[in-house]
Every structure is written in structure tokens, then in C-alpha cells.
Amino acid sequence: MARPFLDDGRIEFRPREQAASPLRARRSDRRIQEDLRGRLARAGIDTGQVAITVADGAVRLVGSVPSRRTRQAIEEAAVRCTGVRHVENRIRIGRAPPARYG
């Protein structure tokens, strides 16, 4: 058994191996995205101005929402989805700029 303490009394931190559970290993990016969208819809969070993409278990959130609470709720929902390895939150707070036509 490895010693968790260094000679000077500090605790040595060794991250666990990144071996995913069989359930996480089988979860597709599409399934993660569907799960996240479902969680947000059930919570009544409007994500009309937010693009949600998933690649290799990494969720990327881009867009705008009206409040910090909404931004945080979306990020927390993403973190809680099974199979998510990383969340990149690029959601801005405030209204989206008006669409330009022409």
C-alpha cells in the first residue's frame, strides 16, 4: 500500500486513474446531448439562445441567457449528466444581439 504522507508530513495527492465505468464508456455524445436537453426542458429552462454541442464527452455551451442563475443551472445540469468529462461554459449573460438581415 502506498504511503499517503510525504516525509515532511504533507499529504500526497494522486488522482485516480481515468478508467471510466462501463456505463460511462458506452454513452454516446448524442445520448449525452439528448439527456442534457431533456433535463433542461423538465426544469423549464429556456435554451433557445444556447447551442449545446458534445464531442468525446466534452460539453460546450455557447450563447446567451438573461441571468447568472440560468447560466449556472445549465452548467450544473451538464456536469450532472452521466458520461460528461468536461464542460466548457461560454454562455454570456444578457440578451442576444438582434439578428441582421440583408
Secondary structure as GFF3:
##gff-version 3
##sequence-region A 1 102
A	DSSP	alpha_helix	22	25	.	.	.	ID=ss1
A	DSSP	alpha_helix	29	42	.	.	.	ID=ss2
A	DSSP	beta_strand	50	55	.	.	.	ID=ss3
A	DSSP	beta_strand	58	65	.	.	.	ID=ss4
A	DSSP	alpha_helix	68	80	.	.	.	ID=ss5
A	DSSP	beta_strand	86	93	.	.	.	ID=ss6
###
